[in-house]
Amino acid sequence: MYRYKLIVEYDGTPFCGWQRQSGVLTVQQCLEEAVLPLTKGPVIINGAGRTDTGVHALGQVAHFETERDLDAFRVQECMNAHLVDLPISVLSAKKTDESFHSRFSAVERFYLYKIINRRSKLTLDLNRAWKVLKPLDTEKMNRVAQILVGKHDFSSFRATGCQSNSPIKTLNSISVERFGEQVFIKVSAKSFLYHQVRNIVGSLTKVGTGEWSEKKFREVFESRDRTLAAATAPACGLYFWKVKY
């Protein structure tokens, strides 16, 4: 068997997430169909992270196996030709060995959340960012966010239906930066709980608008009670940024 590693970007707006599901359009399905003319048989394309409906990717990593010895550049070109009418692009393809697994070999995953902080409607960033009308104090948001760094119980930011065995996760880093009206929240960890990043963003935004103090944020976090935290931030602002192996 031959194994191929892919780096993929996509606009998640028209897709019901990454994972193949019956009766709906998903990123995994589209990629598997795009490589079929080369593999001459069905393959499973495994991703480093299963993004939700409406979530985007700048550097999703995936891999597949086939019995055919294929030229990696031809894999990339063929897949992109079949994806021409879809908002998915294979940025690179290369042959790798059997020790590599896009999901299980990952040691750190990076997410980016994009906020546009203004009153005017979104045009270029429509469906690609969360518009927040109230002015955000991003310096305060960044300072308060550091409470989350390290190994903690993240139950307050864990969505109902999360299948993780434990709410304990280790957040390696988090930052909040402003560039004009754009606000970028960057988060990294080996793995995340279901909706963890979007739930963190929702509560940090309360801090940024002044609705919550640092004390309030800490109390919510330490309560381990999801019902006390803010609403989940919209999927449209979240990007699977990159993966470290």
C-alpha positions as CSV (number, residue, x, y, z in Angstrom):
1,M,0.0,0.0,0.0
2,Y,1.1,3.6,-0.7
3,R,0.2,6.4,1.6
4,Y,-0.2,10.1,0.6
5,K,-0.3,13.2,2.8
6,L,-2.5,16.1,1.7
7,I,-2.7,19.7,2.9
8,V,-6.1,21.2,2.2
9,E,-7.9,24.5,2.5
10,Y,-11.6,25.0,2.3
11,D,-14.5,27.3,2.8
12,G,-16.8,25.4,5.1
13,T,-20.0,27.4,4.3
14,P,-21.7,24.9,1.9
15,F,-20.6,21.7,3.8
16,C,-22.1,19.8,6.7
17,G,-18.6,19.5,8.2
18,W,-15.7,17.3,7.4
19,Q,-16.9,13.8,8.2
20,R,-18.8,11.9,5.5
21,Q,-22.5,11.5,6.3
22,S,-25.4,10.0,4.3
23,G,-27.5,12.4,2.3
24,V,-25.4,15.6,2.9
25,L,-22.4,17.2,1.3
26,T,-19.2,17.0,3.3
27,V,-15.5,17.8,2.7
28,Q,-14.3,14.2,3.2
29,Q,-16.8,12.9,0.7
30,C,-15.7,15.5,-1.9
31,L,-12.0,14.7,-1.5
32,E,-12.6,11.0,-1.7
33,E,-14.6,11.4,-4.9
34,A,-11.9,13.7,-6.3
35,V,-9.1,11.1,-6.0
36,L,-11.2,8.2,-7.2
37,P,-10.2,8.6,-10.9
38,L,-6.6,8.0,-9.9
39,T,-7.0,5.2,-7.3
40,K,-9.6,3.4,-9.4
41,G,-11.2,2.2,-6.2
42,P,-12.7,3.8,-3.1
43,V,-10.4,5.1,-0.4
44,I,-10.9,6.7,3.0
45,I,-9.3,10.1,3.5
46,N,-8.6,10.7,7.2
47,G,-8.3,14.2,8.5
48,A,-6.3,15.7,11.4
49,G,-9.5,17.3,12.7
50,R,-13.2,16.9,12.1
51,T,-14.4,20.4,11.5
52,D,-18.1,21.2,12.0
53,T,-20.7,22.6,9.6
54,G,-19.6,26.1,8.5
55,V,-16.0,25.8,9.9
56,H,-13.2,26.6,7.5
57,A,-9.6,25.3,7.1
58,L,-6.4,27.0,6.1
59,G,-4.2,23.9,6.6
60,Q,-6.2,20.8,7.2
61,V,-4.0,17.7,7.0
62,A,-5.3,14.5,5.6
63,H,-4.0,11.2,4.3
64,F,-5.2,8.2,2.3
65,E,-3.9,4.8,1.2
66,T,-4.1,3.1,-2.2
67,E,-2.5,0.1,-3.9
68,R,-1.5,2.3,-6.8
69,D,1.9,3.9,-7.0
70,L,0.9,7.5,-7.9
71,D,2.9,10.6,-8.7
72,A,2.2,13.0,-5.9
73,F,2.0,16.1,-8.1
74,R,-0.5,14.3,-10.3
75,V,-2.6,13.5,-7.3
76,Q,-2.7,17.2,-6.4
77,E,-3.5,18.3,-9.9
78,C,-6.2,15.6,-10.5
79,M,-8.0,16.3,-7.2
80,N,-8.0,20.1,-7.8
81,A,-9.4,19.5,-11.3
82,H,-12.3,17.5,-9.9
83,L,-12.8,20.1,-7.1
84,V,-12.9,23.1,-9.5
85,D,-16.5,23.9,-8.8
86,L,-16.2,23.5,-5.0
87,P,-14.5,25.8,-2.4
88,I,-11.9,23.2,-1.6
89,S,-8.2,23.3,-2.7
90,V,-5.5,20.7,-2.3
91,L,-2.5,22.8,-1.5
92,S,0.0,20.0,-1.5
93,A,0.3,16.2,-1.9
94,K,3.3,14.0,-1.1
95,K,4.0,10.4,-0.6
96,T,4.7,9.4,3.0
97,D,5.4,6.2,4.9
98,E,3.1,4.0,7.0
99,S,4.2,5.6,10.3
100,F,2.4,8.8,9.4
101,H,-1.2,9.3,10.4
102,S,-2.9,12.7,9.9
103,R,-4.9,12.4,13.1
104,F,-2.9,10.2,15.5
105,S,0.6,11.5,14.6
106,A,-0.4,15.1,15.4
107,V,1.2,16.6,18.5
108,E,-0.4,20.1,18.3
109,R,-3.4,21.6,16.5
110,F,-3.9,25.3,15.9
111,Y,-7.1,27.1,15.4
112,L,-7.8,30.7,14.4
113,Y,-11.0,32.6,15.2
114,K,-11.7,35.7,13.2
115,I,-13.9,38.6,14.5
116,I,-14.8,41.8,12.6
117,N,-15.4,44.4,15.2
118,R,-17.7,47.0,13.5
119,R,-21.3,48.0,13.0
120,S,-21.3,47.9,9.2
121,K,-22.5,44.7,7.5
122,L,-19.9,42.2,6.2
123,T,-19.2,41.9,2.5
124,L,-15.8,40.3,1.8
125,D,-15.9,38.5,5.2
126,L,-19.5,37.4,5.0
127,N,-19.7,33.8,6.3
128,R,-15.9,33.9,7.1
129,A,-16.0,35.9,10.3
130,W,-18.2,36.9,13.3
131,K,-19.3,40.5,13.2
132,V,-19.3,41.9,16.8
133,L,-20.9,45.4,17.0
134,K,-19.8,46.5,20.5
135,P,-16.2,47.7,20.8
136,L,-13.9,45.1,22.1
137,D,-11.0,45.6,24.5
138,T,-8.7,43.1,23.0
139,E,-5.8,43.8,25.4
140,K,-8.1,42.8,28.3
141,M,-9.3,39.8,26.4
142,N,-5.8,38.6,25.8
143,R,-4.8,39.1,29.4
144,V,-7.8,37.2,30.8
145,A,-7.4,34.4,28.2
146,Q,-4.1,33.4,29.8
147,I,-6.1,32.0,32.7
148,L,-6.9,29.1,30.4
149,V,-3.3,28.1,29.5
150,G,-2.2,24.8,31.0
151,K,-3.9,21.6,32.0
152,H,-7.5,22.3,33.3
153,D,-11.0,20.9,33.5
154,F,-12.7,22.7,30.6
155,S,-16.3,21.6,31.4
156,S,-17.5,25.2,31.3
157,F,-16.6,25.3,27.6
158,R,-17.6,21.7,26.7
159,A,-20.6,21.3,24.4
160,T,-23.5,18.9,25.1
161,G,-22.8,15.8,23.1
162,C,-19.1,15.9,23.4
163,Q,-17.7,12.4,23.1
164,S,-14.4,13.0,24.8
165,N,-13.8,10.6,27.8
166,S,-12.6,13.5,30.0
167,P,-13.1,17.3,30.1
168,I,-9.4,17.7,31.1
169,K,-7.4,19.3,28.3
170,T,-4.1,21.1,28.1
171,L,-4.2,24.4,26.3
172,N,-0.7,25.2,25.0
173,S,-1.3,28.8,24.0
174,I,-4.0,31.4,23.4
175,S,-3.7,35.0,22.1
176,V,-6.0,37.8,21.1
177,E,-4.7,40.4,18.7
178,R,-6.3,43.3,16.9
179,F,-5.4,44.5,13.4
180,G,-7.7,47.5,12.7
181,E,-11.3,46.2,12.9
182,Q,-10.1,42.6,12.6
183,V,-9.6,40.6,15.8
184,F,-7.8,37.2,15.7
185,I,-8.0,34.7,18.5
186,K,-5.3,31.9,18.1
187,V,-5.4,28.8,20.2
188,S,-3.3,25.7,20.2
189,A,-3.5,22.3,22.0
190,K,-2.9,18.6,21.2
191,S,-6.7,18.1,21.1
192,F,-9.9,19.9,21.9
193,L,-13.3,19.2,23.3
194,Y,-16.4,19.6,21.1
195,H,-17.0,23.3,20.5
196,Q,-14.3,24.2,23.0
197,V,-12.7,27.0,20.9
198,R,-16.0,28.6,20.0
199,N,-17.3,28.4,23.5
200,I,-14.1,30.1,24.8
201,V,-14.5,32.8,22.2
202,G,-18.1,33.4,23.2
203,S,-17.1,34.0,26.8
204,L,-14.0,36.0,26.0
205,T,-16.1,38.4,23.9
206,K,-18.2,39.1,27.0
207,V,-15.0,40.2,28.7
208,G,-14.1,42.4,25.6
209,T,-17.4,44.2,25.6
210,G,-17.1,44.9,29.4
211,E,-20.1,42.8,30.2
212,W,-17.9,40.4,32.2
213,S,-15.0,41.2,34.5
214,E,-11.9,39.1,34.8
215,K,-13.3,37.8,38.1
216,K,-16.5,36.8,36.4
217,F,-14.7,34.9,33.6
218,R,-12.6,33.1,36.2
219,E,-15.6,32.1,38.2
220,V,-17.4,30.8,35.2
221,F,-14.3,28.8,34.1
222,E,-13.8,27.3,37.6
223,S,-17.5,26.5,38.0
224,R,-17.2,23.7,35.4
225,D,-20.8,24.5,34.5
226,R,-21.5,25.0,30.8
227,T,-24.8,26.7,31.6
228,L,-23.0,29.7,33.2
229,A,-20.8,30.4,30.2
230,A,-21.7,32.6,27.3
231,A,-23.3,31.4,24.1
232,T,-21.2,29.5,21.5
233,A,-19.5,31.8,19.0
234,P,-20.7,31.2,15.3
235,A,-19.0,28.6,13.2
236,C,-18.3,31.0,10.4
237,G,-15.4,32.7,12.3
238,L,-13.5,29.5,13.0
239,Y,-10.6,28.2,10.9
240,F,-8.6,25.0,11.3
241,W,-5.2,26.7,10.9
242,K,-2.4,24.2,10.9
243,V,-1.1,21.0,12.5
244,K,2.3,20.2,14.1
245,Y,3.8,16.7,13.8
